[in-house]
Amino acid sequence: MTDSAPPSPARTPWRAVIGGSIGNLVEWFDWFVYASFATYFAGAFFPKGNDTAQLLNTAGIFAVGFFMRPVGGWLLGRFADRRGRKAALTLTVTLMSASALLIAIAPTYDQVGYFGAAVLLVARLLQGLSVGGEYAASATYLTEASLPGRRGFVSSFQYVSMTMGQLIGLGLQIVLQHTMSDDALHSYGWRIPFIFGAVAAAVVFWLRRNLLETDVYTEEDTRQDNERGTLGELLRHRREAALVIALTMGGTVAYYTYTTYLTKYLSNTAGMSKSDASLVSFCALFLFMLLQPLAGSLSDRIGRRPLLITFGIGSMLGTVPIMTALSHADSFVGALLLSLAALVIVTGYTSINAVVKAELFPTHVRALGVALPYALANALFGGTAEYVALWFKKGGAESGFYWYVSACAAVSLIVYLTMRETRDTALTRDRADGPAASGKQQKSAV
């Protein structure tokens, strides 16, 4: 008789993490580069005049991209449930590459009038379509490729990659600010990051073709093939879909307030230079990125709800004083500490929101269940956050936006307090997440 070898310790499927995240990085580089460079190209597509009015126009187009996300969430979420996570991830990055290239070559207002703004609008619609599907495809892939007990940690890399995409965009902006004149940046320099994003997305397309599908998806009961990714099946889980919208509401408003809008807020309200504002955002986002795996791992130990509740309370009570203090920030260190304090609070949401949503749905409707409700919430609250902020500012009541963010957090907090814990939820309905299932998931993902 020979003794069986002891089971090897569970390892994180890093190949799956990298494969699922690197495309997400490029997707969000292209998505956020629009926001971070808007102060430079706003005048290129609209008549010269009030700077806030120009930013309001570009923010409106930014918001329109969010309203395309529910369409992308429906179409690409259905595609991911019926054709697989890998196929959806490949398609989304292809669409993003095309949209980035379209922005890079868009003509200006001086050249063709408002036609340039129309091209910009079309590109943003394509980006919205792509990102609407990318979030769910990435969330479901990372969650399904994870070992039980490590799903929070692994899925947190979705926001690591998203933040890294922003950091690369901001880093490129800082480099261009220090190597090009302000006139050159406003004239043509803003096109450089979009060209970079289009090329990078083409490279990721090739990389994603080598990903393996997850066993959680491939082993799903084939009798459910006709039900995969259908709206009818999603309606059977309408309570979970409504839960996704409600728990996303406060988180997405806070996230976009302290990421995409922060640079413009520091320069347009606090009076910081564009270069200093960009550097504050870069440093705060870098530290924010490092926090995601730590918080995700913590959720694997203590559960998802404690982190969500901490975020809800912190955002509800902390937004008004933090934003008020930021509006008067007169030093780099002061602005950085305040920004970081806000992002530490937001980490309670960002680090685990993807896995929580994926754990709410069964495999055959998981991607659509995550994609469509989340995209709707983002269209209503996340995508409009910057526009609402600038609307309040233009109306002379900027502090009203602070209370708006707090109110959204309060609504989500109620949901966090009443929702069930999802940490120990099995990802399949026909078998539990035991050691055998764990091994199969790891094998296919790696």
N, C-alpha and C positions, 0 to 999 in steps of 0.2 A: 504494500500500500504506500502510495506517495502522498505527501501532504500537498494540498492545493496551495498555490501561491496566494499570498494575501492581496486583496484588491489594492490597486494603485490609487493614490490620492487623486481626487477630482482636480482636473486642470482646466483652466479657462481656454476655450477654443479661439486662440488668438488669430488664426487665419480667417475665421469667420468674422471676428471683430473688425479686423483690418479691411477685409473685403467689403463688409457692409458699411463701414464708416468712411472709407476714403472717397467713395462717390458722394456720400452725404456731405463731406467736406467741400467738394467742388460745387455741389448744388447750392450750398448756403453761402459760399464765397460769391458766386454770381448773384444770388438773391440779395445779400446784404451790401454788396458793392454798390448797388443802385442807391441805397440809402446813404452810405458813407461818402459817396462822391456827388450826391445831389446838390450840395452847395456850390459845386463847380460847374455842373452842366445845366442847372436850372435856367440860367439866362440864355443857353444855346437854343432852347426849344420854345421859349415864350418871349413876348415883347419886353424890352427893358423897362424897368420901373421899380416899384417897391420890392425889396429883397424878400420880405415875408410873403408877399403875394406870389412871387415866383416859386418859393419853397412850398407854398400851399398848393399850387398847381401840380408840382412834381409829386407831392405827397398824395394828392388825389389819384394820380396814375399809379402810385405805389399801392394805394388801397384797392384800386380796381383789380390789380393782380391777385389780391386776396380773395376777391369775389369770384375769381375763376378757380380758386382752389377747391370749392365744393364739387365743381364739375370734374376736375382732375381726381378728386377723392373718390367720386362715384365710378368714373370710367377706369381709372388705373387701380383702384381698390378691387373692383370686380375682376379686372385683368389679373391681379396678383393672386386672388383666391381661385381663379379658374385655370390660369396658365402657370402659376408658380411665382414665388418671391423673386427668384433670380431673374426671370424674364421681365418682371416689372421694374426691377432695379436697373436693368440695362436700358429699358425704354425711357425711363425718366431722365437719365443722364444724357441721353441723345437729344431729347427735347430741350434740355437746359443749354447744351452746347449751341444749338441752333439759335436760341433766343439771345444768348450773350453775343453771338456774332452779329445778329441783327442790330442790337444796340450800338455795337462798335462802329458800324458803318452808317448809322442813321444820319440823314442830312439835317442841318440846323435851320432855325427859323429865318435867318438872313438869306439862306439859299433857296428854300422852297416854302416859306411860310409855315403854316400849321401842319403841313404834311409830315414834317419831321416829328412833331409831337404824336401824330397818328402812328408812325412807324414805332415810336417808343411805346405807345399804348399796345400795339400788337405784340411786341416783344414781351411786355409785362404780362399779357394774357397767356402767352406760351409758358412763361416762367411759372405763373400761377397754376397752370395745368400740370406742369411737371412736379412742382413742389407739393401739390395736393396729393399726388400719388407717392412721392418719394418718402414722405414722413411715415406713412403707414407701411410701405414695403420694407423700409429700413427697420422700423420698430418691430414688426412681426418677424423679420428675418433674425435680428439680433436676439429677440426673446426666445424664439423657437430653437435657435442654435446654442442656447445657454444650458448649462447644467442646472438642475433644480438646486435651489439654495444659492445660486450665483446670478440669477436673472437680473436682479437690481443692479449689481455691479456691471455686468456686461452691457445691459441696455443703456446704462448711463453714458456709454461712449458715443451714443447718438448726439448728445449735447456737447460732448468733448469735441467731436468732429464739426458740429455746427459752429461752436465757438472758435475752433481753430480756423475755420473758413473765414470768420469775421476778422480774426487776428491777422491772417495773411492779407486780407483786404485792407485793414487799417495799417498794417506794416508797410504795404506797398504804397499806401497814401502818404505815410510819413516820409518814406524814401523819396517819392516824387516831389513832396513839398520842399525837401531839402536839396533837391538836384535840379528842379525846374522853377522858372519864375512863375509868379502868380498868374500873369497874363497867358503864359504857355499852358498852364493847367486848365484855365478857363477856355482856351482856344481848342486844344487837341489832346492835352495830357490825360484828361479824364477817360479817353477812349482806351488807353493802355490796359487797365485792369480787365476790361470786357474782352479784349483780344486774348489776354492771358487765360481768362476763364474758359473761353471757347476751346482753346487748344488743350487745356488741362482736362476738360470734360471728355474730349475725344480720346485721350490717353486712358482715362478711367473706364470708358466704354470697353476698351480692349481688356482691361484688368477684370472687369466684372463678368466677362464672358467665361472666365475660368472658375467662377464660384460654383459650389455644389449646392443643390437644393437640400432643405432640411428634412429629416426623417419625419418630423411631426406633420409636415405637409404631405409628403409622399405616402405615408402610411395611413392617411385618413381613409375612412370607409368609402369605397368607390360607389356605394349605393347613394351617396350624397352628392355625386358629381353634378346632377341637375340643379341642386340647391346651392352650389358654391357661388358666393359672391352676388346673390340676387337681392334686390330690394325687398322682395317678399319675405325672404329668410331674415333679413335685417329687421323687418317689422316685428318678427317674432321675438326679437331682443330689443324692443324699443325702450324698455326701461334702462337697459345698459347704455343705449345710444344717448338717451336724455342725460344720463349720468356723466357721459363723456363731455357733453356740451357744458354742463354746469360746473364740473370740476376744472374745465379748461378756462372758463371765463376769466377768473381773477388772475390765473397764472400767465395767460398769454398777454393780457394788458400790462402787467408788471414787467414781464420779460422784454417786450418791445419798447417799453418806456425807458428801461435802463440799459438797453443795448443799441438798437438802431436809432432811437431818438436822442440818446444821451449826448452825442457829439454836437448835434445841432442845438440842443438845449444849452449846453455850456457856452457855445459861441454866440447864439442869438439872444439868450436871456442873461446869462452870467457875465457876458462881455469878454470871455476868454478868446485868445487868438485861435484860428482854426487849427494850427499846428499843435498848440498846447492842449486843446480840447481832444484832438485825435490821440495824443500821447496818453492823456488821462484814461480814455476809453480803452486803449491798448493794454495798459498796465492792469486796469481793473478786470478786463475780460480774461487776461492771462491767468490771474489768480482764481477767477471764477471757474475757468476750465479745469484747473487742478482740483477743485473741490468736488467736481461731479462724481468721479469714481469713489471717493471717500464716502460721500452721502449715499450713493447707490449701494455700496457694501454695507453701510449702516442699516439700510432698509431691509437687507437680507437677514439681519440679526434681530431687529426690533419691530419690523413691519413697515408697510408703506404709510399708513394713516398718521403715525406720529410726526413724520416729516411734513406731510401735507398740512396738518393742523398747525404746526409751527410756522410754516409759510403763511397760512391764512391769517393767523393772529399778527404776525410781524408786519405783513403788508397792509393789513387794515389799520393798524395803529401807527406804523412807522412812515408811511408814504408822505403824509402832509409835512411832518417836521423835516424829513430828509430832503424832499424837493424844495421846500422853502429855504433850507440852509444852502442847498446847491445853487439856488438863484443868486445868492450873495457870496458865493465862493470867490475869494480873491487870491488864492494861491494854488499851486499845483498839488501840494501835499493835502491840503484841506479838501479839494475836489476829489482827489483819489480816495481818501479815507471814507468820504460820504458815499461815493459811488460803490466802493467795495462793500460797505455796510448794507447797501440796498441789494447787491448781488448775492451776498451771503444769505439773506432772507429768501431771495428768489430760488436759490439752490434747493430749498426744500420741495419745490415744485419741479424744476427742470430735471433734476437727477433721476426722477422716478416716474414722471408722468407717462412716458412711453410704455413702460412695462405694466403700469397699472391698467392702462387702457387695453393692452393686448391680453392681459389676464382676465378681462371681463367677458371675452367672447370665445366661442368654440372655433376650431381651426377652419372650418369650411366657410366662415363668414368673418374671420378675424381681421383681415386686411381692410375689407369694406367697413366693418364695424368701427375700426379705429379711424379710417380715412375720412369718411363722410361727416360724421358728427364733429370730429376735431376741426375739419376744414370749415364747417359752418361756424363754429365758435371763433375761429381765427378771422374769418371774413367779417363777422359782426363786431368783434372786440379787438383782436390783435392787429389786423390790417388797418383799422380805423384809428388806432391809438394816436399815431403821429398826427393824423389829420385833425382829430378832436383837440389835441394839445395846441396845435397852431390856430385852430378856430377860436379857442378860448383866448389865446394870446392876442389875436387880431381884434377880438372884441373887448380887450382891455380887462379881462377877468381871468388871467392865467391860473390863479390859484384854484379856480373851479375844476381844472383838470386834476389836481392833486386829490380832491375829494371824490372825483369820478373813479380814479384808480382804487381808492380805499373802499368805495361802495362795491365795486366789482369783486374785490377780495373778500368782502363780508359775505356776499352771496355764495361764493365758492366755499368759504369756511363752513357754512351751514351744511353743505354737501359732505365735506370732509368729516364732520362730526357725526354724520348719520350713515355714511356708506359702510359697507362691509370691508373687512381686511381681505386683500387679494394675494398676499405673499405665498400662501401654501396651495393656491389653486392649481389643479392639474391642467396641463395645456391640451389634453385630449379627453374626450368623453368615454372612450372605450378602454382606456388603461390609465393607471395612475402614474405619476412621475416618480417611479422607484428607481433603484440602481440600474436595473436592466435597461429601462427606457433612457436613463441618463447616458449610458454607454453608447447606445445607438445614436442619440442626438449628437454626441461628441464626435463619433466616427464620421457621420455624414457631413457635419459642419467643417471638420478639420481635414 
